[in-house]
Amino acid sequence: MRSGDFLRVIEIIAGELGITESGCSSASRRSAPRPAPAPARAVDEVQLRERHEVQARIHDVLLVEAPLGAEGYAYMRSRGFRDDEVPLDWALLPPARDQHRVVQAIVGEIGEKAWPASGLSAKDGSGFSFPDHRLTLPWPASTGVDASTALLQRRLLGDGPRKYVLPSGLAAVLPYGAPDLAEMGGDDTRVLIVEGVLDAVAACALAREDGVDLVALGIPGARSWRPEWGTLVAGRDVSLGLDPDLAGKSATPVLANTLHAAGARSINITTPPGGGDWSAALQARRSERKAA
């Protein structure tokens, strides 16, 4: 895939859709003058922050007790990735029969009460919910160099009707790849928005091979963009590369409007070659290379 193909313009959203400028504002709430119970929203925010901290501590345990290892790297190679393209902070849970050992280590770190409330626990607490979803992918809580983990998404090793699961009651705080944008992305670095972690890493691998300077941001789903993420794209050139399925195609013009309102300098639409997603495109390219 040539770099021109990678970033080809299929449609210039701003012109085609007649997008207009818009703005946003923020508001603050003053606390009551006398001691009183905190507003429900404030309590929820505190609880949410605590749950994110628990996710980060669980992630630390998994890096020791359930590293990606030979099985995980073999799986990623089967998907077309080279070992050096796989992030070092991914983990791989053991098979369900062996997960109790990992749970014991987690409980030793976070406590017996925090594990059932983590959103990752099976009902009986002995293992993980959705135990076959073993590949563990951390989503960031901040854009700093030392960004902590906000939640642990898990994926099946293979295909199935529900390939990904998130901890119950938690949603992404930032797109995957946001810390990379903050650390490495200058104002001239193009942002590519894709769906999911594997697609973000695959798109970056393809871009490096093609000599394209970009940072890929993975969002959890086609319609999962949050307004507060607009600061990530303000003043930047953005390529929008959602999955070429019905959900992705219908969400693209809506998201393009949102990005324009957030101050994106330009918005172009791009699609992975081959008609699939970015991960499939990487796998196809590497398979063709091996066969040649």
C-alpha positions as CSV (number, residue, x, y, z in Angstrom):
1,M,0.0,0.0,0.0
2,R,1.5,3.3,-1.1
3,S,1.4,6.3,1.3
4,G,-0.8,8.1,-1.2
5,D,-3.3,5.2,-1.0
6,F,-3.1,5.2,2.8
7,L,-4.2,8.8,3.0
8,R,-6.2,9.1,-0.1
9,V,-9.2,11.4,0.1
10,I,-12.5,9.7,-0.7
11,E,-14.6,12.6,0.5
12,I,-13.9,16.0,1.9
13,I,-16.4,16.0,4.7
14,A,-16.5,19.7,5.5
15,G,-17.3,20.7,1.9
16,E,-19.6,17.9,1.1
17,L,-21.7,18.3,4.3
18,G,-21.7,22.1,4.6
19,I,-20.4,21.9,8.1
20,T,-20.5,25.1,10.1
21,E,-18.4,26.4,13.0
22,S,-19.6,25.8,16.5
23,G,-18.2,26.2,20.0
24,C,-18.4,24.8,23.5
25,S,-18.5,26.0,27.0
26,S,-17.9,24.7,30.5
27,A,-19.6,25.3,33.7
28,S,-18.7,24.8,37.4
29,R,-20.9,24.1,40.4
30,R,-20.4,25.9,43.7
31,S,-20.7,23.7,46.8
32,A,-23.2,24.4,49.6
33,P,-22.1,26.8,52.3
34,R,-22.9,24.3,55.1
35,P,-21.7,20.7,55.4
36,A,-24.0,18.5,53.3
37,P,-23.9,15.3,51.4
38,A,-22.0,15.6,48.1
39,P,-24.1,15.8,44.9
40,A,-24.8,12.4,43.4
41,R,-22.7,13.2,40.4
42,A,-19.6,14.1,42.5
43,V,-20.0,10.8,44.4
44,D,-20.2,8.9,41.1
45,E,-17.0,10.7,39.8
46,V,-15.1,9.7,43.0
47,Q,-16.3,6.1,42.7
48,L,-15.3,6.1,39.0
49,R,-11.9,7.4,39.8
50,E,-11.4,4.7,42.4
51,R,-12.5,2.0,40.0
52,H,-10.0,3.3,37.4
53,E,-7.3,3.1,40.1
54,V,-8.3,-0.5,40.8
55,Q,-8.0,-1.3,37.1
56,A,-4.5,0.1,37.1
57,R,-3.4,-2.0,40.1
58,I,-4.9,-5.1,38.5
59,H,-3.0,-4.3,35.3
60,D,0.3,-4.1,37.3
61,V,-0.4,-7.6,38.7
62,L,-1.2,-9.0,35.3
63,L,2.1,-7.8,33.9
64,V,3.8,-10.0,36.5
65,E,1.5,-12.9,36.7
66,A,0.1,-13.1,33.2
67,P,2.5,-11.5,30.7
68,L,1.9,-11.9,27.0
69,G,4.5,-14.6,26.8
70,A,5.2,-17.1,24.0
71,E,1.5,-17.9,23.3
72,G,0.5,-14.2,23.1
73,Y,3.3,-13.3,20.8
74,A,2.5,-16.3,18.6
75,Y,-1.1,-15.1,18.3
76,M,0.0,-11.6,17.4
77,R,2.4,-13.0,14.7
78,S,-0.5,-15.0,13.3
79,R,-2.3,-11.7,12.9
80,G,0.6,-10.2,10.9
81,F,2.3,-8.3,13.7
82,R,6.0,-8.4,14.3
83,D,7.1,-8.9,17.9
84,D,8.5,-5.4,18.1
85,E,5.2,-3.9,17.1
86,V,3.3,-5.5,20.0
87,P,3.0,-3.1,23.0
88,L,4.9,-4.2,26.1
89,D,1.9,-3.5,28.4
90,W,-0.4,-6.1,26.9
91,A,-1.1,-9.2,29.0
92,L,-2.5,-12.7,28.3
93,L,-4.7,-14.4,31.0
94,P,-4.1,-18.1,31.4
95,P,-6.8,-20.6,30.3
96,A,-9.9,-20.5,32.5
97,R,-8.8,-23.5,34.6
98,D,-5.7,-21.7,35.7
99,Q,-7.1,-18.2,36.3
100,H,-7.7,-18.8,40.0
101,R,-3.9,-18.4,40.6
102,V,-4.0,-14.9,39.0
103,V,-7.1,-13.9,40.9
104,Q,-5.4,-14.8,44.2
105,A,-2.5,-12.5,43.3
106,I,-5.0,-9.7,42.4
107,V,-7.0,-10.1,45.6
108,G,-3.7,-10.0,47.5
109,E,-3.0,-6.6,45.9
110,I,-6.5,-4.9,45.9
111,G,-8.4,-6.8,48.6
112,E,-11.3,-9.2,48.7
113,K,-14.0,-6.5,48.4
114,A,-12.5,-4.7,45.5
115,W,-12.2,-7.7,43.2
116,P,-15.9,-8.5,42.9
117,A,-16.6,-4.8,42.2
118,S,-13.9,-4.5,39.6
119,G,-16.1,-5.4,36.7
120,L,-13.7,-8.2,35.7
121,S,-14.7,-10.9,38.2
122,A,-16.8,-14.0,37.6
123,K,-19.9,-14.3,39.9
124,D,-18.2,-16.7,42.2
125,G,-15.0,-14.7,42.3
126,S,-12.8,-17.6,41.4
127,G,-11.9,-16.3,37.9
128,F,-12.6,-13.7,35.3
129,S,-16.0,-13.1,33.7
130,F,-15.8,-14.1,30.0
131,P,-12.8,-16.3,30.9
132,D,-12.1,-17.1,27.2
133,H,-11.4,-13.4,26.6
134,R,-7.8,-13.7,27.5
135,L,-5.9,-11.0,25.5
136,T,-5.9,-8.0,27.9
137,L,-5.6,-4.5,26.4
138,P,-5.1,-1.5,28.7
139,W,-6.8,1.8,27.8
140,P,-5.2,5.0,29.1
141,A,-6.4,7.2,31.9
142,S,-4.4,10.3,30.9
143,T,-2.1,11.6,28.2
144,G,1.0,11.9,30.3
145,V,4.2,10.0,29.7
146,D,3.4,7.9,32.8
147,A,-0.2,7.5,31.9
148,S,-2.0,5.0,34.1
149,T,-4.6,2.4,33.0
150,A,-8.3,3.4,33.1
151,L,-9.7,0.0,32.1
152,L,-8.7,-3.4,30.9
153,Q,-10.5,-4.5,27.7
154,R,-10.2,-8.2,26.8
155,R,-10.3,-10.0,23.5
156,L,-10.9,-13.6,22.3
157,L,-8.0,-15.4,20.8
158,G,-9.9,-16.0,17.6
159,D,-13.3,-15.0,16.4
160,G,-16.7,-15.2,18.0
161,P,-20.0,-13.4,18.3
162,R,-18.5,-11.1,21.0
163,K,-14.8,-10.6,20.4
164,Y,-14.3,-7.8,22.9
165,V,-15.5,-7.2,26.4
166,L,-15.1,-4.2,28.8
167,P,-15.3,-4.2,32.6
168,S,-18.9,-3.8,33.5
169,G,-19.8,-0.2,34.3
170,L,-16.7,1.3,32.8
171,A,-16.1,3.1,29.5
172,A,-12.9,4.4,27.9
173,V,-11.6,7.7,29.4
174,L,-9.4,8.4,26.3
175,P,-8.9,6.9,22.9
176,Y,-6.2,4.2,22.7
177,G,-3.0,5.9,21.6
178,A,-3.8,9.3,23.2
179,P,-0.5,9.2,25.3
180,D,1.5,8.6,22.0
181,L,-0.1,11.7,20.5
182,A,0.8,13.8,23.5
183,E,4.3,12.4,23.7
184,M,5.3,12.2,20.0
185,G,2.8,14.0,17.9
186,G,3.8,17.5,16.8
187,D,1.3,19.9,15.4
188,D,2.0,18.6,11.9
189,T,1.5,14.9,12.8
190,R,-1.7,13.6,11.2
191,V,-4.2,11.8,13.4
192,L,-5.9,8.7,12.1
193,I,-9.0,7.6,14.0
194,V,-9.9,3.9,13.8
195,E,-12.0,1.4,15.8
196,G,-10.2,-0.5,18.5
197,V,-6.8,-1.3,19.9
198,L,-5.6,-3.8,17.3
199,D,-6.6,-1.5,14.5
200,A,-4.7,1.4,16.0
201,V,-1.5,-0.6,16.3
202,A,-2.0,-2.2,12.9
203,A,-2.5,1.2,11.2
204,C,0.6,2.6,12.8
205,A,2.6,-0.4,11.5
206,L,1.3,0.1,8.0
207,A,2.0,3.8,8.2
208,R,5.6,3.2,9.3
209,E,6.2,0.9,6.3
210,D,4.8,3.5,4.0
211,G,6.8,6.4,5.5
212,V,3.7,8.1,6.7
213,D,3.9,10.2,9.9
214,L,0.8,9.7,11.9
215,V,-0.6,8.7,15.3
216,A,-3.6,6.4,15.3
217,L,-6.3,6.9,17.9
218,G,-8.5,3.8,18.6
219,I,-12.0,4.4,19.8
220,P,-14.1,1.6,21.3
221,G,-16.8,1.7,18.6
222,A,-18.0,3.6,15.6
223,R,-20.3,5.9,17.7
224,S,-18.2,6.0,20.9
225,W,-16.4,9.4,20.4
226,R,-16.8,11.7,23.4
227,P,-16.9,15.5,23.1
228,E,-14.1,16.0,25.6
229,W,-11.7,14.2,23.2
230,G,-12.0,17.1,20.8
231,T,-8.8,18.7,22.3
232,L,-6.9,15.8,20.8
233,V,-7.7,16.8,17.2
234,A,-8.0,20.6,17.5
235,G,-5.7,22.3,14.9
236,R,-4.6,18.9,13.4
237,D,-5.2,17.2,10.1
238,V,-7.4,14.2,10.7
239,S,-8.0,11.0,8.6
240,L,-11.1,9.2,9.6
241,G,-10.8,5.5,9.0
242,L,-13.7,3.6,10.7
243,D,-14.5,0.1,9.8
244,P,-16.1,-0.2,6.3
245,D,-19.2,-1.8,7.6
246,L,-22.7,-0.4,8.0
247,A,-22.0,1.0,11.5
248,G,-18.7,2.6,10.4
249,K,-20.2,4.1,7.3
250,S,-23.2,5.6,9.0
251,A,-21.1,7.0,11.9
252,T,-18.5,8.6,9.6
253,P,-20.4,11.8,8.6
254,V,-21.6,12.3,12.2
255,L,-18.1,12.0,13.6
256,A,-16.7,14.2,10.9
257,N,-19.1,17.0,12.0
258,T,-18.0,16.5,15.5
259,L,-14.3,16.7,14.6
260,H,-14.9,19.8,12.6
261,A,-16.7,21.5,15.5
262,A,-13.8,20.5,17.7
263,G,-11.4,22.5,15.5
264,A,-9.8,19.9,13.3
265,R,-7.8,21.6,10.6
266,S,-8.8,19.2,7.9
267,I,-10.8,16.0,7.8
268,N,-10.3,13.3,5.2
269,I,-11.9,9.9,4.8
270,T,-9.7,6.9,4.3
271,T,-10.3,3.1,4.2
272,P,-8.1,0.2,4.8
273,P,-7.1,-1.7,1.6
274,G,-8.9,-5.0,1.0
275,G,-12.3,-4.1,2.3
276,G,-11.7,-5.2,5.9
277,D,-10.3,-3.3,8.9
278,W,-6.8,-2.2,9.5
279,S,-5.7,-5.3,11.4
280,A,-7.0,-7.4,8.5
281,A,-5.1,-5.2,6.0
282,L,-1.8,-5.7,7.9
283,Q,-2.3,-9.4,8.1
284,A,-3.0,-9.6,4.4
285,R,0.0,-7.5,3.5
286,R,2.4,-9.6,5.6
287,S,0.8,-12.9,4.3
288,E,1.4,-11.8,0.7
289,R,4.9,-10.9,1.5
290,K,5.6,-14.3,3.0
291,A,4.1,-16.0,0.0
292,A,6.1,-13.9,-2.5
